[in-house]
């Protein structure tokens, strides 16, 4: 437990996060499942056709048998066209994602890769192709329509169902891909993921009690990368067994290399700390994730706004949309406890201290870079000033200093950049829509 009341974090699983960041697992699992489905359907077809050895029953179901045999044409067409269809659809989609990443930020590709509808669509498309091939093998294995292998009733029905499911998912996939190319849905997705992280934040006051003297530091040993996740429960168990307090030195999202100090030990150690257990308690990857990273959403929104304000793009409206969401996130954080989190065990003893961003860090992350390049762009400066004014109303008195500092610097930058007094007055007028 922690000295702050917060929602129980999701289970630590580097494997789960790795699989969510890959595009092969869902299609591969779909192919395995569809093969199992075909084996079961083939067994059912065998039982059905075995019962058709009765001449009278065969004559009564002759129309159904003829319909099944006519479906062979459809199955043949599906198997021949499905791979071409898959190639064309996903080639166009990759071009669309490339355009979106160039217009917004390369981090947008992560949304596409982790999209459930994208993975489900590819899995169903490939599954339909494989299943149609297997059904064709059943059709073509015998010439006698009375034999089980030549009248795949259930297999033909399942093929039609998979084709219908593929069409439905295709419509949903195209809709999702088109939304990915629009600024509004992208920044909304980033904001929703950010609020998912905020839901895990502590909700009580921080513990300001000093820690015991630092006795040693443990260096990170492993591949270089970004600190993505921490197994809080495992680190607390290790600290409790040794009777010490562990302090995580880097923050979530920091880049760590082999030899980088990872953990500080406070207090005398009773025994030998297991470096293997400590190493398996942290997850390091290539890119940051939203699992425990409070600042990632602000970082992505700031990147999109900066690209929109570059001379090559010159799209201040996109920057205003990003500012809307950054103000929303900062407004939700204004009254929340931030900074280091002291996690306590069942005996109410602090066992783990986890470093986290302070309020000033998050305000600088959201506003500093956009403010530095927005002077002379009235749509952005007016929205930025209006957002700061709104945050000044929401933030407690002790948290207003960084907001006032950014507002003052924004005013000074406009006064230096804009020569005409009338233009300066217009640009420094707060407006939640920028210029409507």
C-alpha positions in Angstrom: 0.0 0.0 0.0 1.0 3.7 -0.2 0.5 6.6 2.1 -1.7 8.0 -0.6 -5.0 6.3 -1.6 -5.0 5.3 -5.2 -6.5 2.8 -7.5 -4.7 -0.5 -7.6 -2.3 -0.5 -10.6 -2.6 -3.0 -13.4 -0.5 -6.1 -13.1 3.1 -5.7 -14.2 3.7 -7.6 -17.4 6.5 -6.7 -19.8 5.3 -9.6 -22.0 1.8 -8.1 -22.3 3.2 -4.7 -23.2 5.5 -6.3 -25.7 2.7 -8.2 -27.4 0.5 -5.0 -27.5 3.4 -3.2 -29.3 3.7 -5.9 -31.9 1.5 -6.6 -34.9 2.2 -10.3 -35.4 0.7 -11.9 -32.3 -3.0 -11.4 -33.0 -2.8 -12.6 -36.6 -0.7 -15.6 -35.6 -3.2 -16.5 -32.9 -6.0 -16.1 -35.4 -4.5 -18.6 -37.8 -4.0 -21.1 -35.0 -7.6 -20.7 -33.9 -9.0 -21.0 -37.4 -7.1 -24.2 -37.9 -8.6 -25.6 -34.8 -12.0 -24.4 -35.9 -11.6 -26.2 -39.3 -10.6 -29.5 -37.6 -13.8 -29.3 -35.5 -16.0 -28.3 -38.4 -14.5 -31.1 -40.5 -15.3 -33.6 -37.8 -18.9 -32.4 -37.7 -19.1 -32.6 -41.5 -17.9 -36.2 -41.3 -20.7 -37.1 -38.8 -23.3 -35.3 -40.9 -22.4 -36.9 -44.2 -22.1 -40.3 -42.6 -25.7 -40.0 -41.7 -26.5 -39.2 -45.4 -25.6 -42.8 -46.4 -29.3 -43.4 -46.1 -30.7 -43.0 -49.6 -34.0 -41.6 -48.5 -32.4 -39.0 -46.2 -30.0 -38.1 -49.0 -32.9 -37.4 -51.4 -34.7 -35.3 -48.9 -31.5 -33.1 -48.3 -30.5 -33.1 -51.9 -31.4 -29.4 -52.3 -29.1 -28.6 -49.3 -26.3 -30.6 -50.8 -26.7 -28.9 -54.1 -26.5 -25.5 -52.3 -23.4 -26.5 -50.5 -21.7 -27.7 -53.7 -22.7 -24.3 -55.3 -20.9 -22.6 -52.5 -17.6 -24.1 -53.8 -17.6 -21.3 -56.4 -17.8 -18.7 -53.7 -15.1 -20.3 -51.6 -12.8 -20.5 -54.6 -13.4 -16.8 -55.4 -12.7 -15.9 -51.8 -9.5 -17.8 -51.5 -8.2 -16.3 -54.7 -9.1 -12.7 -54.0 -8.5 -12.5 -50.2 -4.7 -12.2 -50.3 -4.8 -9.5 -53.0 -7.5 -7.7 -51.0 -5.3 -7.9 -47.8 -2.3 -6.5 -49.7 -4.1 -3.6 -51.2 -5.9 -2.6 -48.1 -2.9 -2.6 -45.8 -0.6 -1.0 -48.4 -3.0 1.9 -48.6 -3.3 2.0 -44.8 0.4 2.1 -44.3 0.6 5.1 -46.7 -2.1 6.8 -44.7 -0.3 6.1 -41.4 2.9 7.5 -42.9 1.1 10.7 -44.0 -0.4 11.0 -40.5 3.0 10.5 -38.8 4.6 13.1 -41.1 1.8 15.6 -40.5 1.4 15.1 -36.7 4.2 13.1 -35.0 5.9 9.7 -35.6 4.5 8.7 -32.2 1.1 8.4 -34.0 2.3 5.1 -35.5 2.1 3.6 -32.0 -1.7 4.2 -31.9 -2.0 2.3 -35.2 0.2 -0.6 -34.0 -1.7 -0.9 -30.7 -5.1 -0.5 -32.3 -7.3 -3.5 -31.6 -9.5 -3.0 -34.7 -6.4 -3.1 -36.9 -5.1 -6.3 -35.4 -8.5 -7.9 -35.4 -9.1 -7.0 -39.1 -5.8 -8.5 -40.2 -6.4 -11.6 -38.1 -9.8 -12.2 -39.6 -8.7 -11.5 -43.1 -5.8 -14.1 -42.9 -8.1 -16.5 -41.0 -10.7 -16.3 -43.8 -8.0 -16.9 -46.4 -6.6 -20.0 -44.6 -10.0 -21.4 -43.8 -11.1 -21.1 -47.5 -8.0 -23.0 -48.6 -8.7 -25.7 -46.1 -12.3 -25.9 -47.2 -11.2 -26.2 -50.8 -9.1 -29.1 -49.9 -12.2 -30.8 -48.5 -14.1 -30.1 -51.7 -11.5 -31.3 -54.0 -10.4 -34.4 -52.1 -13.1 -36.7 -53.5 -15.4 -36.7 -56.6 -18.3 -38.6 -54.9 -20.7 -36.1 -53.3 -21.8 -38.8 -50.9 -18.4 -39.0 -49.2 -17.9 -36.8 -46.1 -14.8 -35.0 -47.5 -16.7 -33.7 -50.5 -19.8 -32.2 -48.8 -18.4 -29.8 -46.1 -21.7 -28.4 -44.9 -20.5 -26.7 -41.7 -17.2 -25.6 -43.3 -19.1 -23.8 -46.2 -21.4 -22.1 -43.7 -18.4 -20.9 -41.6 -16.7 -19.6 -44.7 -19.6 -17.5 -45.5 -19.7 -16.2 -41.9 -16.0 -15.3 -42.0 -16.5 -13.5 -45.3 -19.4 -11.4 -43.7 -17.3 -10.7 -40.6 -14.4 -9.6 -42.9 -16.7 -7.1 -44.6 -17.9 -5.7 -41.3 -14.4 -5.4 -40.0 -13.2 -3.8 -43.2 -15.7 -1.0 -42.8 -14.7 -0.5 -39.2 -11.1 -0.6 -40.1 -11.4 2.0 -42.9 -13.3 4.2 -40.5 -10.7 3.9 -37.8 -7.8 4.5 -40.3 -9.5 7.7 -41.6 -10.0 8.9 -38.0 -6.3 8.3 -37.4 -5.5 10.9 -40.2 -7.6 13.5 -38.4 -6.1 15.7 -35.7 -9.1 15.7 -33.4 -9.5 12.0 -32.9 -5.7 11.6 -32.5 -5.4 14.2 -29.7 -8.6 12.8 -28.1 -7.1 9.3 -28.0 -3.9 10.7 -26.5 -5.9 12.6 -23.9 -8.0 9.5 -23.0 -4.9 7.4 -22.5 -3.4 10.2 -20.3 -6.5 10.2 -18.1 -6.1 6.4 -17.8 -2.7 7.1 -16.2 -4.1 9.9 -14.0 -6.7 7.4 -12.6 -3.7 5.4 -11.1 -2.2 8.5 -9.4 -2.2 8.7 -5.6 -5.0 10.9 -4.2 -3.6 11.8 -0.7 -0.9 14.2 0.6 2.7 13.2 0.1 4.9 11.9 2.9 7.6 14.5 3.8 9.4 12.4 6.4 13.2 12.1 5.7 14.6 8.7 4.7 17.3 6.8 6.5 20.9 7.4 5.3 21.7 6.0 1.9 24.0 3.0 2.3 24.5 1.8 -1.3 23.4 2.1 -4.9 22.5 -0.6 -7.4 23.4 0.0 -11.0 21.2 -1.1 -13.9 22.4 -4.2 -15.8 20.6 -4.9 -19.0 20.0 -3.5 -22.5 19.8 0.3 -22.8 16.4 1.8 -23.3 13.6 3.8 -21.7 12.3 2.9 -18.2 8.7 1.9 -19.0 7.4 0.1 -15.9 8.2 -0.8 -12.4 7.0 -3.9 -10.4 6.1 -2.1 -7.2 5.0 -5.2 -5.3 8.2 -7.1 -6.0 10.4 -4.2 -5.0 8.5 -3.8 -1.8 8.8 -7.5 -0.9 12.5 -7.3 -1.5 12.9 -4.2 0.6 10.8 -5.7 3.4 12.8 -8.9 3.5 16.0 -6.9 3.9 14.6 -4.3 6.3 15.5 -1.3 4.1 13.9 1.4 1.9 14.5 1.3 -1.8 14.4 4.5 -3.8 14.0 4.4 -7.6 16.4 7.0 -8.9 15.3 7.4 -12.6 11.7 8.5 -13.4 9.4 6.5 -15.6 10.3 7.6 -19.1 14.0 8.2 -18.4 16.6 6.6 -20.7 18.8 4.2 -18.8 22.0 2.6 -20.0 24.0 -0.3 -18.4 25.8 1.1 -15.3 23.2 3.8 -14.7 22.3 4.0 -11.0 18.8 2.5 -10.8 18.0 2.0 -7.1 19.3 3.6 -3.9 19.3 1.6 -0.7 18.4 3.5 2.5 19.3 1.7 5.8 21.5 -1.2 6.8 21.0 -4.4 4.7 20.3 -7.6 6.6 21.5 -9.9 3.8 22.5 -10.0 0.2 20.3 -8.2 -2.3 19.3 -10.3 -5.3 20.4 -8.3 -8.3 18.5 -10.7 -10.5 15.2 -10.0 -8.7 15.8 -6.3 -8.7 16.7 -6.4 -12.4 13.5 -8.3 -13.2 11.5 -5.7 -11.3 12.0 -3.0 -13.9 10.9 -3.0 -17.6 13.1 -1.2 -20.1 12.0 -0.9 -23.7 12.6 1.1 -26.9 9.7 3.6 -26.4 7.8 5.1 -23.6 4.3 3.7 -22.8 1.3 5.1 -21.0 1.3 2.4 -18.3 2.9 4.5 -15.5 4.1 7.6 -17.5 2.3 10.7 -16.4 4.1 13.0 -18.8 3.9 11.0 -22.0 0.5 12.4 -23.1 1.8 16.0 -22.6 5.0 15.1 -24.5 3.0 13.8 -27.5 0.6 16.8 -27.6 3.6 19.2 -27.4 5.3 17.4 -30.3 2.2 17.7 -32.4 1.8 21.4 -31.6 5.5 22.1 -32.3 5.3 20.4 -35.7 2.1 22.3 -36.5 3.8 25.6 -35.7 6.9 24.8 -37.9 7.4 26.8 -41.0 7.0 23.7 -43.2 3.5 23.0 -41.8 2.2 26.3 -40.5 -1.0 25.0 -39.0 -1.8 27.0 -35.8 -5.3 25.5 -35.6 -3.8 22.1 -34.8 -1.6 23.7 -32.2 -4.7 25.2 -30.6 -6.4 21.8 -30.5 -3.3 20.4 -28.7 -3.4 23.3 -26.2 -7.0 22.6 -25.5 -6.1 19.1 -24.4 -3.0 20.1 -22.5 -5.0 22.6 -20.5 -7.5 19.8 -19.8 -4.8 17.5 -18.5 -3.1 20.2 -16.4 -6.5 21.2 -15.0 -7.1 17.6 -13.9 -3.6 17.6 -12.2 -3.9 21.1 -10.6 -5.2 19.9 -7.3 -3.6 16.4 -7.3 -0.6 15.4 -5.2 2.5 15.1 -7.4 6.1 14.3 -6.9 7.7 11.3 -5.1 5.4 8.5 -4.0 6.2 6.7 -0.7 4.8 3.1 -0.9 4.1 1.4 2.5 3.8 -2.2 3.3 1.2 -3.9 5.5 2.9 -2.6 8.7 2.6 1.0 7.5 6.4 1.2 6.9 7.8 3.0 3.9 9.6 0.4 1.7 9.7 2.1 -1.7 10.1 5.7 -2.9 9.2 6.3 -6.5 10.3 9.5 -8.2 7.6 11.2 -10.2 7.2 14.6 -12.0 6.4 17.7 -9.9 3.7 20.2 -10.9 6.4 22.6 -12.3 7.8 19.9 -14.4 4.5 19.1 -16.0 3.6 22.8 -16.6 7.0 23.4 -18.3 6.6 20.2 -20.4 3.2 21.4 -21.7 3.8 25.1 -22.2 7.5 26.0 -22.5 8.3 24.8 -26.0 5.0 26.0 -27.5 5.4 29.3 -25.8 8.9 29.8 -27.2 7.9 29.6 -30.8 4.3 31.0 -30.8 5.1 34.7 -30.5 3.8 36.3 -33.6 1.0 33.7 -34.1 -2.0 35.4 -32.5 -4.2 32.3 -32.7 -1.9 30.4 -30.5 -0.8 33.2 -28.1 -4.5 34.1 -27.4 -5.4 30.5 -26.7 -2.3 30.0 -24.5 -3.0 33.0 -22.4 -6.6 32.0 -22.0 -5.5 28.5 -20.9 -3.1 29.9 -18.4 -5.8 32.1 -17.0 -8.1 29.1 -16.6 -5.4 27.1 -14.9 -4.7 30.0 -12.5 -8.3 29.7 -11.3 -8.0 25.9 -10.8 -4.5 25.7 -9.2 -3.9 26.2 -5.5 -1.9 29.3 -4.5 1.3 27.4 -4.1 1.1 26.1 -7.7 0.5 29.4 -9.5 4.1 30.5 -9.8 5.1 28.5 -12.9 1.8 29.6 -14.6 2.5 33.2 -13.8 6.1 32.8 -15.1 5.0 31.4 -18.4 2.3 34.1 -18.8 4.9 36.8 -18.2 7.4 35.3 -20.6 4.6 35.0 -23.2 3.7 38.7 -22.9 7.4 39.7 -23.0 8.0 37.6 -26.2 5.0 39.2 -28.0 6.1 42.7 -27.0 9.6 42.0 -28.4 8.3 40.3 -31.6 5.3 42.3 -32.7 6.1 46.0 -33.6 2.7 47.5 -33.8 0.8 48.3 -30.6 -2.6 47.4 -32.0 -1.3 44.0 -33.1 0.3 43.4 -29.7 -3.0 44.2 -28.0 -4.9 41.9 -30.3 -2.4 39.0 -29.8 -2.3 39.4 -26.0 -6.1 39.2 -25.6 -7.0 35.8 -24.1 -9.4 33.8 -26.3 -10.3 30.1 -25.7 -10.8 29.6 -29.5 -7.7 31.5 -30.5 -9.3 33.6 -33.2 -12.7 31.9 -33.3 
